[in-house]
Each structure stands twice: as structure tokens, then as C-alpha cells.
């Protein structure tokens, strides 16, 4: 009985699939967070910042949802194998928004966005 593929080829395929899964999950979470964040000036939505290997710490000026999401795609797409992807929001009031201070979004919209993105992995048995 032999190998259908060389072990090195299998390892590369696993790494590639892991990277793609991480990228898709990160982008799904990011887009859910952006779209779930309540809007007054657009500043809170614009400050969902994706990064690889270490969190971003800056605060950016308001921009469109499309610009925010496109930046996340560009940043995450540069991730190498087994990436550590961060999605941060450094605005001092983001926690208050998540606690329900805006009538535009329910409390825990951050947790809801993350749970929604994770649900297919839970349903498939990858996560509990």
C-alpha cells in the first residue's frame, strides 16, 4: 500500500487549505462587524481594522463601508501560511456601542457577528 501523494504535497495542501479557511473566516467576521456597527458619522464602522501578526492601534477617519471592507481584503490576502489575523476597533466608545448604547444596534452585536461567522464551522463539526 503506497501514498497517493507525497507527504510534502499533503502538508502543503493542508497549509493552503488552512490559510484559505482562516482568510475566509476573518473576512466574514470583518464584514459582519462592519455592517452590524451602528452609524452616526461612520467612524465606528470605518475603524474595524484587519491586520496580520499584530493588532493595529491607530484610529482612522470615516470612509465608506466598501473602502473599509476592501482594505480588509487587501490586508488579509497578504497573510502567509498559518496566519494570526486580528480585527480591532480602537475607538474609545466601541465597547459602549457593543453594550447597547445605540438604538441602531442591539447589545452584543460584536459577539453576534463573530458567532454568525463561526456557525458554519460549528455545524460542520469543526468547532464546539
C-alpha positions in Angstrom: 0.0 0.0 0.0 1.5 3.3 -1.0 0.8 7.0 -0.8 -1.5 8.6 -3.3 0.6 11.8 -2.8 3.9 12.6 -1.3 3.8 13.7 2.4 5.3 17.1 1.5 2.5 17.6 -1.1 -0.1 16.7 1.5 1.4 19.1 4.1 1.4 21.9 1.5 -2.2 21.2 0.7 -3.2 21.3 4.4 -1.3 24.6 4.9 -3.0 26.1 1.8 -6.5 25.0 2.9 -5.9 26.2 6.5 -4.8 29.6 5.2 -7.9 29.9 2.9 -10.2 28.9 5.8 -8.6 31.5 8.1 -8.9 34.2 5.4 -12.5 33.5 4.6 -13.4 33.4 8.3 -11.6 36.6 9.1 -13.2 38.4 6.2 -16.6 37.1 7.1 -16.2 38.3 10.7 -14.9 41.6 9.5 -17.8 42.2 7.1 -20.3 41.2 9.7 -18.7 43.6 12.2 -18.7 46.5 9.8 -22.2 46.0 8.7 -23.6 45.4 12.2 -21.9 48.5 13.7 -24.3 51.4 14.2 -23.8 54.5 12.1 -23.8 58.1 13.2 -20.8 59.6 11.5 -19.4 56.3 10.1 -16.3 56.5 12.3 -17.1 53.3 14.3 -17.7 51.3 11.2 -14.6 52.6 9.5 -12.4 51.6 12.4 -12.7 47.8 12.1 -9.1 47.3 11.1 -7.8 44.0 9.9 -4.1 43.1 10.3 -1.8 40.1 10.3 0.6 39.1 13.1 -0.1 42.0 15.4 -3.1 44.3 16.1 -3.3 47.7 14.6 -3.5 50.5 17.1 -4.5 53.6 15.1 -7.8 55.3 14.6 -8.8 56.2 11.0 -11.1 58.8 9.6 -14.6 57.8 8.4 -14.7 56.1 5.0 -17.3 54.1 3.1 -18.1 50.5 4.0 -16.7 49.4 0.6 -13.4 51.1 1.4 -13.2 49.6 4.8 -14.0 46.1 3.5 -11.7 46.4 0.5 -8.8 47.3 2.8 -9.5 44.2 4.9 -9.4 42.0 1.8 -6.1 43.6 0.8 -4.5 43.2 4.2 -5.7 39.7 4.9 -4.8 38.5 1.4 -1.2 39.1 2.2 -1.3 36.6 5.1 1.1 33.7 4.8 0.6 30.1 6.0 -1.0 29.7 9.4 -1.8 33.3 9.8 -2.6 35.2 13.0 -5.3 37.6 11.9 -6.6 40.5 14.1 -9.7 42.6 13.7 -9.6 45.5 16.0 -11.5 48.7 16.7 -9.6 51.2 18.8 -12.3 53.8 19.3 -12.8 54.5 23.0 -16.6 54.2 22.7 -16.8 50.9 20.7 -17.4 48.9 23.9 -20.3 51.2 24.9 -21.8 50.7 21.4 -21.5 46.9 21.9 -23.1 47.3 25.3 -26.2 48.7 23.6 -25.7 52.5 23.8 -27.1 53.0 20.3 -30.7 52.2 19.3 -29.4 51.2 15.9 -27.7 48.0 17.0 -28.5 45.5 19.7 -26.2 44.9 22.6 -23.6 42.3 21.9 -23.6 42.9 18.1 -19.8 42.1 18.1 -20.4 38.7 19.7 -23.4 38.1 17.4 -21.3 38.9 14.3 -18.5 36.5 15.4 -20.9 33.7 16.3 -22.7 34.1 12.9 -19.4 33.7 11.1 -18.4 30.7 13.2 -21.8 28.9 12.8 -20.9 27.0 9.6 -17.8 25.6 11.3 -19.8 24.6 14.3 -22.5 23.0 12.1 -19.8 21.1 10.2 -18.4 19.8 13.5 -15.1 21.6 13.3 -15.8 23.7 16.4 -18.0 23.3 19.5 
